[in-house]
C-alpha cells in the first residue's frame, strides 16, 4: 500500500456547475452523516475567497478515498472535469484503490466514456431526473448509504473495483 493510499480519507464530489441543484440535493441527504461526524464530503463550494482554486481542488482529489460523480450531459461536456479531475480520479482508482460511485442524473452518452466500465450507484434504466420526488429521495438515501459504506470500508487493493 502506498503512502497516498493510506492518507486518502475524503469523499470528493465532482459535478458540473449547471447541476448545482443536484449537488445541493445530495448534500442535503448526506447532512445527517456529516452532522454525526461520520462523513466529510468535499466539493468546490468549500473553496474560500482568495484561495487558489486549482490547488484546493488538486489537494481534495489527492485526499479522496471515494469519488462521487454527478453524471449528466453537462458533466460529460465539461473540459475541466474531463481533463483535470477524471484523469486523477481514474489513476487513483487504478493505483491506489479509490472507489468511484457515479449517479446517473439524466440521459447522456455515458456509454461512450470510461464510465461504462463502472457500476452506477443505482438502476440507470431510470435516471434520477425521471423519478418522482418521493422515489428520488428514496434513491438518494440509498446512494448516501453506499457512499458511507465505501468511505468506511478498509482501503481497497489497487485495481479492485467493488460495486457500490
The 8 nearest C-alpha neighbors of each residue, nearest first, counted from 0:
[[1, 4, 2, 5, 95, 156, 3, 157],
 [2, 0, 4, 3, 5, 95, 94, 6],
 [1, 3, 5, 4, 6, 0, 7, 95],
 [4, 2, 6, 1, 5, 7, 95, 61],
 [3, 5, 95, 1, 7, 2, 6, 0],
 [6, 4, 2, 3, 7, 1, 0, 154],
 [7, 5, 3, 4, 8, 2, 62, 64],
 [8, 6, 62, 64, 63, 4, 5, 9],
 [9, 7, 64, 63, 6, 62, 10, 150],
 [8, 10, 63, 64, 62, 7, 11, 40],
 [9, 11, 40, 65, 63, 66, 41, 64],
 [10, 12, 66, 41, 63, 40, 67, 42],
 [13, 11, 67, 42, 66, 68, 41, 10],
 [14, 12, 68, 67, 69, 11, 42, 15],
 [15, 13, 69, 74, 68, 16, 18, 12],
 [14, 16, 74, 18, 17, 73, 77, 19],
 [15, 17, 18, 19, 14, 73, 74, 20],
 [16, 18, 15, 19, 73, 20, 14, 74],
 [19, 17, 16, 15, 21, 20, 14, 22],
 [18, 20, 22, 21, 16, 17, 23, 15],
 [21, 19, 23, 22, 18, 24, 17, 25],
 [22, 20, 24, 19, 23, 18, 25, 69],
 [21, 23, 19, 25, 20, 24, 26, 18],
 [22, 24, 26, 20, 21, 25, 27, 19],
 [25, 23, 21, 27, 22, 26, 20, 28],
 [24, 26, 22, 28, 27, 23, 21, 29],
 [27, 25, 29, 23, 28, 24, 30, 22],
 [26, 28, 24, 30, 25, 29, 23, 31],
 [27, 29, 25, 26, 30, 140, 24, 139],
 [30, 28, 26, 27, 32, 31, 143, 25],
 [29, 31, 33, 27, 32, 28, 26, 34],
 [32, 30, 34, 33, 29, 35, 28, 27],
 [33, 31, 37, 35, 30, 34, 38, 29],
 [34, 32, 30, 38, 36, 31, 35, 39],
 [33, 35, 31, 36, 32, 30, 37, 38],
 [34, 36, 32, 33, 37, 31, 38, 30],
 [37, 35, 33, 34, 38, 32, 39, 31],
 [36, 38, 32, 35, 33, 39, 34, 147],
 [37, 39, 33, 32, 36, 40, 147, 150],
 [38, 40, 33, 9, 10, 41, 37, 36],
 [41, 39, 10, 11, 38, 9, 42, 12],
 [42, 40, 11, 10, 12, 39, 43, 45],
 [43, 41, 12, 44, 45, 11, 40, 13],
 [42, 44, 45, 46, 41, 56, 52, 12],
 [43, 45, 46, 42, 47, 41, 19, 22],
 [46, 44, 43, 42, 47, 41, 55, 48],
 [47, 45, 44, 43, 52, 50, 48, 55],
 [48, 46, 50, 45, 49, 44, 52, 51],
 [47, 49, 50, 46, 51, 52, 45, 44],
 [48, 50, 47, 51, 52, 46, 55, 54],
 [51, 49, 48, 47, 52, 46, 55, 54],
 [50, 52, 54, 53, 55, 49, 46, 48],
 [51, 53, 55, 54, 50, 56, 46, 43],
 [54, 52, 56, 55, 51, 57, 58, 50],
 [53, 55, 57, 52, 51, 56, 58, 50],
 [56, 54, 52, 58, 57, 53, 59, 51],
 [55, 57, 59, 53, 54, 58, 60, 52],
 [56, 58, 54, 60, 55, 59, 53, 61],
 [59, 57, 61, 55, 60, 56, 54, 62],
 [58, 60, 56, 62, 61, 57, 63, 55],
 [61, 59, 57, 63, 62, 58, 56, 11],
 [60, 62, 58, 59, 63, 57, 7, 3],
 [63, 61, 7, 59, 60, 9, 8, 58],
 [64, 62, 9, 7, 60, 65, 10, 11],
 [63, 65, 7, 97, 8, 9, 10, 98],
 [66, 64, 98, 10, 63, 97, 99, 150],
 [67, 65, 11, 99, 10, 12, 100, 98],
 [68, 66, 12, 100, 101, 11, 13, 99],
 [67, 69, 101, 13, 70, 12, 102, 14],
 [68, 70, 14, 102, 101, 13, 104, 67],
 [71, 69, 103, 74, 104, 68, 102, 101],
 [70, 72, 74, 105, 73, 104, 107, 75],
 [73, 71, 107, 75, 74, 76, 70, 106],
 [72, 74, 76, 71, 75, 15, 77, 17],
 [75, 73, 15, 71, 77, 70, 76, 72],
 [74, 76, 72, 73, 77, 71, 70, 81],
 [77, 75, 73, 74, 72, 78, 81, 80],
 [78, 76, 80, 74, 79, 75, 81, 73],
 [77, 79, 81, 80, 82, 76, 83, 75],
 [80, 78, 82, 83, 77, 81, 84, 85],
 [79, 81, 84, 77, 78, 83, 82, 85],
 [82, 80, 78, 85, 79, 83, 77, 84],
 [81, 83, 79, 80, 78, 84, 86, 85],
 [84, 82, 79, 80, 81, 85, 86, 87],
 [85, 83, 80, 87, 86, 88, 82, 81],
 [84, 86, 88, 87, 81, 80, 89, 83],
 [87, 85, 89, 88, 84, 90, 83, 82],
 [88, 86, 90, 85, 89, 84, 91, 83],
 [87, 89, 85, 91, 90, 86, 92, 84],
 [90, 88, 92, 86, 91, 87, 85, 93],
 [89, 91, 93, 87, 92, 88, 94, 86],
 [90, 92, 95, 88, 94, 89, 93, 97],
 [93, 91, 97, 96, 89, 90, 95, 94],
 [92, 94, 158, 90, 157, 91, 95, 89],
 [93, 95, 157, 91, 92, 90, 96, 158],
 [96, 94, 157, 91, 4, 92, 97, 93],
 [95, 97, 157, 92, 155, 156, 94, 93],
 [96, 98, 92, 64, 91, 65, 95, 99],
 [99, 97, 65, 92, 66, 96, 64, 100],
 [98, 100, 66, 65, 67, 101, 97, 92],
 [101, 99, 67, 120, 66, 68, 119, 98],
 [102, 100, 68, 119, 67, 120, 69, 99],
 [101, 103, 69, 120, 70, 104, 68, 119],
 [102, 104, 70, 126, 105, 123, 127, 101],
 [103, 105, 127, 126, 71, 70, 128, 102],
 [106, 104, 126, 71, 128, 103, 107, 127],
 [105, 107, 126, 71, 104, 108, 72, 103],
 [106, 108, 72, 109, 71, 105, 75, 70],
 [107, 109, 110, 111, 106, 72, 112, 75],
 [108, 110, 112, 111, 107, 114, 115, 75],
 [111, 109, 115, 108, 112, 114, 113, 107],
 [112, 110, 109, 108, 113, 115, 114, 107],
 [111, 113, 109, 114, 110, 115, 108, 116],
 [112, 114, 115, 116, 111, 110, 117, 109],
 [115, 113, 116, 112, 117, 109, 110, 118],
 [114, 116, 110, 113, 117, 112, 109, 111],
 [117, 115, 114, 113, 118, 112, 110, 119],
 [118, 116, 114, 115, 119, 99, 113, 162],
 [117, 119, 162, 120, 116, 163, 115, 100],
 [118, 120, 101, 121, 102, 117, 100, 123],
 [119, 121, 163, 101, 102, 100, 142, 118],
 [122, 120, 119, 123, 102, 142, 138, 103],
 [123, 121, 124, 125, 119, 120, 126, 103],
 [124, 122, 125, 126, 121, 103, 119, 127],
 [123, 125, 122, 126, 121, 103, 106, 127],
 [126, 124, 123, 129, 122, 127, 130, 128],
 [127, 125, 105, 103, 104, 128, 129, 123],
 [126, 128, 104, 129, 130, 135, 103, 105],
 [127, 129, 126, 130, 105, 104, 135, 131],
 [130, 128, 127, 126, 125, 131, 105, 135],
 [131, 129, 135, 127, 128, 134, 132, 125],
 [130, 132, 134, 133, 135, 129, 128, 136],
 [131, 133, 135, 134, 136, 130, 137, 128],
 [132, 134, 136, 135, 131, 137, 130, 138],
 [135, 133, 137, 131, 136, 132, 130, 138],
 [134, 136, 132, 138, 130, 133, 137, 131],
 [137, 135, 139, 133, 138, 134, 132, 140],
 [136, 138, 134, 140, 135, 139, 133, 141],
 [137, 139, 135, 141, 140, 136, 134, 142],
 [140, 138, 142, 136, 141, 137, 135, 143],
 [139, 141, 137, 143, 138, 142, 136, 28],
 [142, 140, 144, 138, 139, 143, 145, 137],
 [141, 143, 139, 145, 144, 140, 120, 138],
 [144, 142, 146, 140, 145, 141, 29, 139],
 [143, 145, 141, 147, 142, 146, 148, 140],
 [146, 144, 148, 142, 143, 147, 163, 149],
 [145, 147, 143, 149, 144, 148, 150, 142],
 [146, 148, 150, 144, 145, 149, 151, 143],
 [147, 149, 145, 151, 146, 150, 152, 144],
 [150, 148, 146, 152, 147, 151, 145, 65],
 [149, 151, 147, 148, 152, 146, 65, 64],
 [152, 150, 148, 149, 147, 153, 37, 146],
 [153, 151, 149, 150, 148, 154, 155, 147],
 [154, 152, 155, 151, 150, 149, 156, 148],
 [153, 155, 152, 96, 156, 4, 5, 64],
 [156, 154, 96, 153, 157, 159, 97, 95],
 [155, 157, 96, 159, 158, 154, 95, 0],
 [158, 156, 96, 94, 95, 93, 159, 155],
 [157, 159, 93, 94, 160, 96, 156, 92],
 [160, 158, 157, 156, 161, 155, 96, 93],
 [161, 159, 158, 162, 98, 96, 92, 117],
 [162, 160, 163, 159, 98, 118, 155, 117],
 [161, 163, 118, 160, 117, 119, 120, 100],
 [162, 120, 145, 161, 100, 118, 149, 119]]
